[in-house]
């Protein structure tokens, strides 16, 4: 499966200078948030692949102008071609905002998905923020969530995809490994191949 991830800044290559050949063979597009909804609507119009998204902390405009032809998977586990994708968008709460959460609120959101995750497993976590202490930043707006790290440790997904910490800040890798989970920073755009690891899809924590 070929996946295109996008986040935080609209790619001129995919908007101003769009050419269908640039997304040829892409099976799925995952948006990790903070993108113009018209950009997502544009991609949905000209790309054959479905677009799944979660909200970034700046996406309150989606409430009145949702991306057309796209599917929001925030606070759900969405299955695409047998791949189970958990959506948990938003950032750390540093001011009032619809898509900002403190750690307890993020934990509560994850708990609401725990029953389905426990029995069916999770292949991909699509988030906006990174894991706390793992390629996040010290300032509150860019701190990650401990909950995301705990979800990786509990369900062992193949992938965690996030945005929020822009790679042009100059110190974040595109890919890394967090305790066996492949972590991808979706900033602007990134295409990669993905093969689900089925033996990782069962929760081994049977408390």
N, C-alpha and C positions, 0 to 999 in steps of 0.2 A: 504494500500500500504506500502510495506517495502522498505526503501531507505537506501542505503549505500553511505555515503559521505566520500571523501578522499581529502587530500591537504597536500602540503609542504614537507612531508617526506614519502618515500615509505615504506609501512608496510611489514616487513619481514614475518609476518603471512600470507599475501596475495600474496607474491612473492617467497621468498626463501623456505617457508614451506607451499606452497599453498595446500589446500585440498578443493575440491568442496563443502564439507559439511559446510564450513565456510561462504559461500554465498548462502546457500540453502534458497529458499523462497524470495530472494531479487528481487524486481520488477524493480528497477531503481538505477543506479549508477551516482552520481553527483560529478564531480571533480572541486574543487575550485582553482586549479592552483598550479604552481611550483612543478610539478612532471615530472619525466623522461617519455618522450613519449613512450618508450619501455615498461614501466610499464603499461601504459594505454592499449597499444596494447596487452600485455600479458593478462590482465584482460578481454579485449574484446574477446579474443580467447577462454578463458576457462569459462567465465560467460555467462549465458543465458540473463541476463538483459542488456538493452542498456546502453551505457555510454555517458553522455552529459558533456561537459566541457567548462570552460572559461579559459582564459590565466592568469597566474600569472606574476609578474614583471620579472621573470627569464626565461620566456618561449619563447624567441626568436628562440630557436632551433626548435620549432614547425613549423617555416616557411619553413625549409628544411626537417625536419623529423616529419611530423604530425602523431599523434597517429592513427594507422590503426584500422578501424572498430568502430571509435568513431565519435561523432557529436559535432562540435563547435557551441555553441549558443551565443557567444559574440555578443553584439549589435543586439539582436533579441529577440522575444518572441516565444518560442517553446512550442508546445502543445503535451503532452504525456498522453494518456488515459483521456483526458479532463482536465488535470492539465496544467495550463499556467505558464511557467517558463521564467522569464526575465533574460538574461545573461549580466552582466556588470563586466568583469574581470579587471585586472590591479591594480596597486598601485599608491600612490602619487608619483609625479615626483620629484625625488631627484637627478637624473642625466639623461643624454640622454638615452632613451630606447623606444622601440616600444610599449611596454605595460605599460607605465607610463604616468600619466595624472595629470594636475592641476585641481583644483575644477571646473573652468569654462569649461574645456574640458569634465569632467565627466558629468556636468550638460547638456552640448550640446548633449552628447550621450544619456542621458535619455530622452531629449526632442524629439529626433528623433523616440523614441518608444512610445511617449505619445499618439498619435492618436489611435494606436492599444490597448494600455493599457487602455485608457479612455473608450472604447466601449466594450472590452472583459474582462477586469479585469486582475489581476495578483495574482496567488496563491503562487508562490515561486520566490524569487529573489536569483539568484546564482551569488555571487560576489567573488572576491579574498580578497579585503580589508574589514575591518569592518566599522561600522558607526563612524563618527567623535565624539569623546567624550564618546564613549560607548565601553569599552574594547579595545580601541586602545592605542597607546603609545605617549609619548611627542616628541620623535625624528621624524623628517620629514619622513624618510623612512617608519615608522610604524604608522603614523597618518592616520585616516580613512577619509571618505568622508561625508560631510554634505548632499550631494545629496542622498545618500542611506537612511539616516534618513528621509528626506523629501518624498522620494518615499514610505516609510512605512507609513508615516502619510497621504499621499494622497490616496494610493490604498489599504491599510490595507491588505497586503498579510499575509497568514498564517505563512510563513517561510521566513527568510533571512539566507542564508548559506554563510559562508565566511571562509577564512583561514588566511594566512599572519602573524598573531600574534600567534606564536607557544605556545602551552599550556605548553611546558616544560620550558618556561620562568618563570613559577611558579605562575602566578597570574590571570589566565583567566579561567572562568567556561566553561564547555562544552555547557551548555544551559543557556539562560536567556530570559527575556521578554523585548521588547522595544515597549511600547505603544500599546500592544496587539498583536504584531508580535513575534512569537517564533524565537529566534536567536540561531543558532547552529554554533559552531566553529568546522570545519571539519578536523582539524589537524590530520594527519595520517589516521585514519579511525574511523567511527562511524556509527552504524546501529540503525535505529529507525523506528517506525511505524507512518504513516501519513494518516490522513483522511481529505480530503479537506472540508473547511467550505464555502459552496457556497454563503452564505449571505454576505461574505466579498469580493466578486469578482466584485462588481460594484462600480465604483468611485462615491462618493457622492459630489465631488467638481465639480459643473457645471458652472464654471465661463465662 
